[in-house]
Structure formats: structure tokens, C-alpha cells
Amino acid sequence: MPRPDKGSPKSKTPPPNSDEIRQNISQLIGQLIAWDWIQQNSTQKGTKSKNQY
């Protein structure tokens, strides 16, 4: 049985739809933008959210 860290079981699974990938990417970008906005606003107010990485 091949070990999972070699990546052989993953290569046998079919790749997801391009629509799924696009949705995931847009969700990630939206989360990044929201996190950036939260960080900027919280640093202006002087909260310690920067230390909560």
C-alpha cells in the first residue's frame, strides 16, 4: 500500500471542476479582503488583533 505523503492516491482522483476551483478561489479572495479590512480597522482602533495570528 503506497504511503499518502507520496501523493500517489491523490493523483488517481479526478481533478475538480473548473467552476468549483473558481468558487473556491473567489471565496478565498473574499476572506483575504475581509481579513485585511478587519486588520486595518482594528489597528486604527488600537486593539490587539494583530497579535492574534
C-alpha positions in Angstrom: 0.0 0.0 0.0 1.5 3.3 -1.0 2.0 6.0 1.7 -0.2 9.0 1.4 2.6 11.5 1.6 4.0 10.3 -1.7 0.9 11.7 -3.4 0.1 8.6 -5.5 -3.5 8.1 -4.1 -4.2 11.8 -4.8 -3.1 11.6 -8.4 -5.7 8.9 -9.0 -8.6 11.1 -8.0 -10.1 13.2 -10.9 -9.4 17.0 -10.7 -12.4 19.1 -9.5 -14.5 21.1 -11.9 -13.1 24.5 -13.0 -16.3 26.1 -11.7 -15.5 24.6 -8.2 -12.0 25.9 -8.4 -13.3 29.4 -9.4 -15.7 29.4 -6.5 -13.1 28.3 -4.0 -10.7 31.0 -5.3 -13.3 33.7 -5.1 -14.2 32.6 -1.6 -10.5 32.7 -0.6 -10.0 36.1 -2.1 -13.1 37.4 -0.3 -11.9 36.0 3.0 -8.5 37.6 2.4 -10.0 41.0 1.6 -12.3 40.8 4.7 -9.4 39.8 6.9 -7.3 42.7 5.5 -10.2 45.2 6.2 -10.6 43.8 9.7 -6.9 44.1 10.4 -6.8 47.7 9.1 -9.8 48.8 11.1 -8.7 47.1 14.3 -5.2 48.6 14.1 -6.8 52.1 13.8 -8.8 51.5 16.9 -5.8 50.2 18.8 -7.0 46.7 19.5 -4.5 43.8 19.8 -5.9 41.7 17.0 -2.5 41.9 15.3 -1.1 39.6 18.0 -3.8 37.0 17.4 -2.1 35.4 14.4 
